[in-house]
Amino acid sequence: MTRVLTAVSLVLFLTSCAQMPQWSEGPANCEYGEGQYAQGFGKTRDANGDGLVLDKINTVTRKYIESKQICVEAPQVVKLPSFLDLLNLPPAKSMPVVAVYRFEDKTGQRKDSVTGQSFSTAVTQGGTELLIDALKTAGNGKWFRVVERQGIDALVRERQIIRSARDEAAKKLNEKSPGVGPLLFAGMIIEGGIIGYDSNIKTGGRGARTLGIGFSNQYRQDQVTVSVRAVSVLTGEILLNVQTKKSILSYGGGGDLFRFIEQGTQLIEYEDGVGNNESVTYAVRTAVEAAVLEMVYQGHDRGFWTIAEGHRHPHQRDHTGTNDKHAIKQ
């Protein structure tokens, strides 16, 4: 029996980082910054003076609770590193007017499925929305003036309704109809698409097994590639073209116990594991944001526009080995 307990203890130790979490009894209380958990920790510290030791104990307890429970998460604004770089971009001296008609999935890839063919696409079909969001994020909204083109039909119909209503009102009042002002036209069209989704760029793992006790860890890396270009409306010339890529990491691990005891009359079997897959949508988003940021820098270098202040080039380094801001040529 001692051997059995030892074997079970060993497999639990090997798989301690991959324990299956459980639903909490009060999912709304899983926000440790506020709610019952935080209040309980605070009361314990207040009741015991300084509470330095108790604070450490409570921290360990909180981490244990967090690792063992699945909590209902509130919606949040996701700010990836590329988003922050784009948001902190210095403003343009003159904001160019751009239009986005479509930014589509051109990969033709479908999601992997162990049960057969999957009809779900491997990447998001909302590329246009991601590109518009990136353009409006640039310089905290002080870089591009983006005009609506994806819903242009609905926009035109609504303007016709407004024009008709104003004409009718002016006719009844014997006045001249003010009509509807002209739409803002774009100087450039920003287009492109998600052009590549490569699976299993890198795969690997490791594991071990002895006396019916084993554990294993595996990982897989995919890659998504996007292309963004700026086209002049007046000449049709492609002014700027940028391609960016982003890796997508998936990994998992677990352990198991499979052993007969009591002279082979009883079987102990135990399995445990967990996996984590990086979001493909976030990967596409950060690749699009990086492409827009690079396009802004590229346009500055080629003289199509000017960034109002000094800026950093993520693709260039000076002779000192740093990536410092450089002066703007007047």
Secondary structure by P-SEA (a helix, b strand, c coil): caaaaaaaaaaaaaaccccbbbbbcccccccccccaaaaaaaaaaaacccaaaaaaaaaaaaaaaaaaccccccccccccaaaaaaaacccccbbbbbbbcccccccccccccccccccccccccaaaaaaaaaaaacccccccccccccaaaaaaaaaaaaaaaaaaaaaaaccccccccccccccbbbbccccccccccccccccccccccccbbbbbbbbbbbbbbbbbcccccccbbbbbbbbbbbbcccbbbbbccccccbbbbbbbbbbbbccaaaaaaaaaaaaaaaaaaaaaaacccccccbbbbcccccccccccbbbbcc
